[in-house]
C-alpha cells in the first residue's frame, strides 16, 4: 500500500519540479524595453500633471460654489432673524392687547357694581318708605271710611 502511494507521488513531484524550473527562466531585458519603460514613465508624469491641473480647476469651482452657498446662507440667516423679530413683536403686541382687554373687562365689571350699588340702596330706602306710607294709609283707613274704600279698590287693604 505504501509502495503504491510512493508511485503516485513521484510523478506529481517530477511534474512540479519541471514547471518550477521552466517558470524561473531568466527574461532578457533589452534596451528597447528600457526605452519603452521610460516613455511610459513620461506619459504617467504628464498624465499626473494634467490630472492635478484638472483637480485644481475643480477645486476652484467648488470653492466658488461654497462661497455662493455661504452668501445665500447669510441672507437666509438674516431673513430668519427678521422673521424671529416679527414673531417676537407680534407676541408682545397680542400680549399687550389681551392685557388691555382684560383690564377693560375688569373695569366694566367694577364700574357696573359701583353704579348699581347706589341704585340698590336707593331702592331699599324707597321700599322702606313705601312700606311706611302703606302702614300710615292703613291706619288712616281704619278711621276714615272713604280712605278705606280707596285702599280696597287699589288692593292695598
C-alpha positions in Angstrom: 0.0 0.0 0.0 2.9 2.3 0.9 4.6 1.4 -2.3 1.5 2.4 -4.3 1.4 5.8 -2.7 5.0 6.5 -3.4 4.4 5.6 -7.0 1.6 8.1 -7.2 3.6 10.9 -5.5 6.7 10.6 -7.7 5.1 11.7 -10.9 3.5 14.6 -9.1 6.9 15.7 -7.7 8.5 15.4 -11.1 5.8 17.5 -12.7 6.1 20.2 -10.0 9.9 20.4 -10.4 9.8 20.7 -14.2 7.2 23.5 -14.1 9.1 25.4 -11.4 12.3 25.1 -13.4 10.6 26.5 -16.6 8.9 29.3 -14.6 12.2 30.6 -13.3 13.9 31.1 -16.6 15.5 34.5 -17.0 13.8 37.0 -19.3 16.2 39.2 -21.2 15.7 43.0 -20.6 16.7 44.8 -23.7 17.5 48.5 -24.5 14.2 48.8 -26.3 12.3 47.6 -23.2 14.1 50.2 -21.2 13.1 52.9 -23.7 9.5 51.8 -23.6 9.6 51.9 -19.8 10.9 55.4 -19.9 8.2 56.6 -22.3 5.6 55.0 -20.1 7.0 56.9 -17.1 7.0 60.1 -19.0 3.4 59.6 -20.1 2.5 58.8 -16.5 4.1 62.0 -15.2 2.4 64.1 -17.9 -0.9 62.4 -17.0 -0.4 63.2 -13.3 0.3 66.8 -14.2 -2.9 67.0 -16.3 -4.9 65.4 -13.5 -3.5 67.8 -11.0 -4.4 70.8 -13.2 -8.0 69.5 -13.6 -8.3 68.7 -9.9 -7.2 72.3 -9.1 -9.8 73.7 -11.5 -12.5 71.5 -10.0 -11.4 72.6 -6.5 -11.6 76.3 -7.6 -15.1 75.7 -8.9 -16.1 74.0 -5.6 -14.7 76.9 -3.7 -16.7 79.4 -5.8 -19.8 77.3 -5.2 -19.1 77.2 -1.5 -18.8 81.0 -1.4 -22.1 81.3 -3.2 -23.7 78.9 -0.7 -22.2 80.9 2.2 -23.6 84.2 0.9 -27.1 82.6 0.4 -26.8 81.1 3.9 -26.0 84.5 5.3 -29.0 86.0 3.5 -31.2 83.2 4.8 -30.0 83.7 8.4 -30.7 87.5 8.1 -34.3 86.8 6.9 -34.7 84.2 9.7 -33.6 86.9 12.2 -36.2 89.3 10.7 -38.9 86.6 11.0 -37.9 85.9 14.6 -38.1 89.7 15.4 -41.6 89.8 13.8 -42.7 86.9 15.8 -41.5 88.5 19.0 -43.2 91.8 18.1 -46.5 90.0 17.4 -46.2 88.1 20.6 -45.7 91.3 22.6 -48.4 93.1 20.7 -51.0 90.4 21.3 -50.0 90.1 24.9 -50.5 93.8 25.4 -53.9 93.7 23.6 -55.1 90.8 25.7 -53.9 92.5 28.9 -55.7 95.7 27.9 -58.9 93.8 27.1 -58.8 92.0 30.5 -58.2 95.3 32.2 -61.2 96.9 30.4 -63.4 94.0 31.2 -62.4 94.3 34.9 -63.1 98.0 34.8 -66.5 97.5 33.3 -67.4 94.9 36.0 -66.2 97.2 38.7 -68.0 100.2 37.2 -71.3 98.3 37.0 -71.0 97.2 40.6 -70.3 100.7 41.8 -73.0 102.1 39.6 -75.6 99.6 40.8 -74.8 99.8 44.5 -76.3 103.4 44.9 -79.4 102.3 42.9 -79.9 99.3 45.2 -79.5 101.4 48.3 -82.0 104.0 46.9 -84.4 101.2 46.1 -84.2 99.8 49.6 -84.8 103.2 51.1 -87.8 103.8 48.8 -89.2 100.3 49.6 -88.9 101.1 53.3 -90.6 104.5 52.7 -93.4 102.9 50.7 -94.0 100.4 53.4 -94.2 103.2 55.9 -96.7 105.1 53.7 -98.8 101.9 53.3 -98.9 101.4 57.1 -99.9 105.1 57.5 -102.7 104.7 54.9 -104.0 101.5 56.5 -104.1 103.3 59.8 -105.9 106.2 58.2 -108.3 103.8 56.5 -109.3 102.4 59.9 -110.6 105.8 61.0 -111.8 107.2 57.6 -114.2 105.1 55.6 -113.6 107.0 52.3 -109.8 106.2 52.5 -110.5 102.5 53.4 -112.7 102.3 50.2 -109.9 103.7 48.0 -107.4 101.4 49.6 -109.6 98.3 48.9 -110.0 99.5 45.3 -106.3 99.6 44.7 -105.8 96.3 46.6 -103.7 97.6 49.4 -106.2 97.0 52.3 
